[in-house]
Amino acid sequence: WSARNFAAELHITTGHLNRIVRDATGSSLTAYLETALMTEACRLIVFTQLPFAEIGYRLGFFDPSYFSRRFRACMHETPSDYRGRMSG
């Protein structure tokens, strides 16, 4: 889901939701959502044997390489390196 989807479900504007999240967390709504998404990615990488492409698809990424790039940008390592480090 995008920030717009969450705001629509809450019947508030995206800007208002962004202010609420920023006041509560110090992060923008987009950054907060990406952190939550990458937390779930980490969980799936460590606790399942799903291929990284499948994890990306489950989290809403339609391009496996884009998922890998976003994961690396957020976590500072590739999904493969993360799985290896956390399981070994």
Wavefront OBJ file of the C-alpha trace (Angstrom):
o trace
v 0.000 0.000 0.000
v 1.070 3.543 -0.601
v 0.801 6.453 1.807
v -2.236 7.598 -0.168
v -3.962 4.235 0.391
v -3.431 4.372 4.147
v -4.660 7.952 4.353
v -7.757 7.131 2.287
v -8.620 4.190 4.547
v -8.332 6.484 7.567
v -10.424 9.173 5.826
v -7.741 11.816 6.221
v -5.401 13.531 3.795
v -1.943 12.192 3.086
v -0.471 15.420 4.437
v -2.329 15.086 7.716
v -1.280 11.446 8.115
v 2.301 12.441 7.342
v 2.172 15.095 10.114
v 0.758 12.565 12.601
v 3.482 10.029 11.789
v 6.238 12.668 11.840
v 5.077 13.949 15.244
v 4.930 10.401 16.649
v 8.087 8.939 15.126
v 10.228 11.752 13.774
v 10.125 10.084 10.343
v 8.111 10.874 7.267
v 5.193 8.609 6.447
v 7.041 7.224 3.434
v 10.170 6.462 5.484
v 8.075 4.887 8.237
v 6.244 2.652 5.756
v 9.483 1.603 4.091
v 10.993 0.743 7.479
v 7.966 -1.420 8.291
v 8.227 -3.089 4.892
v 11.927 -3.822 5.315
v 11.322 -5.171 8.822
v 8.888 -7.672 7.323
v 11.385 -8.435 4.542
v 14.022 -9.207 7.166
v 11.623 -11.506 8.984
v 10.775 -13.387 5.799
v 14.417 -13.642 4.755
v 15.481 -15.119 8.089
v 12.512 -17.310 8.991
v 11.603 -18.729 5.587
v 13.477 -20.241 2.685
v 11.447 -18.248 0.163
v 13.393 -16.950 -2.821
v 14.121 -13.239 -2.593
v 11.981 -12.556 -5.663
v 8.990 -14.195 -3.924
v 9.575 -12.131 -0.792
v 9.637 -9.004 -2.928
v 6.398 -10.002 -4.673
v 4.686 -10.693 -1.351
v 5.665 -7.242 -0.149
v 4.333 -5.505 -3.234
v 7.476 -5.166 -5.349
v 6.825 -6.165 -8.939
v 10.497 -6.087 -9.923
v 12.798 -8.403 -7.935
v 15.862 -6.310 -8.717
v 14.129 -3.171 -7.406
v 13.303 -5.020 -4.178
v 16.968 -5.994 -3.846
v 18.113 -2.420 -4.497
v 15.669 -0.984 -1.908
v 16.660 -3.659 0.606
v 20.333 -2.877 0.118
v 19.720 0.872 0.384
v 17.838 0.430 3.667
v 19.770 -2.410 5.280
v 23.237 -1.694 3.829
v 23.632 -5.265 2.594
v 22.043 -7.517 0.005
v 19.208 -9.889 0.918
v 21.593 -12.788 0.303
v 24.254 -11.366 2.616
v 21.609 -10.645 5.260
v 20.273 -14.219 5.143
v 23.790 -15.618 5.344
v 24.789 -13.402 8.259
v 21.618 -14.032 10.232
v 21.521 -17.793 9.722
v 25.111 -18.601 10.193
l 1 2 3 4 5 6 7 8 9 10 11 12 13 14 15 16 17 18 19 20 21 22 23 24 25 26 27 28 29 30 31 32 33 34 35 36 37 38 39 40 41 42 43 44 45 46 47 48 49 50 51 52 53 54 55 56 57 58 59 60 61 62 63 64 65 66 67 68 69 70 71 72 73 74 75 76 77 78 79 80 81 82 83 84 85 86 87 88
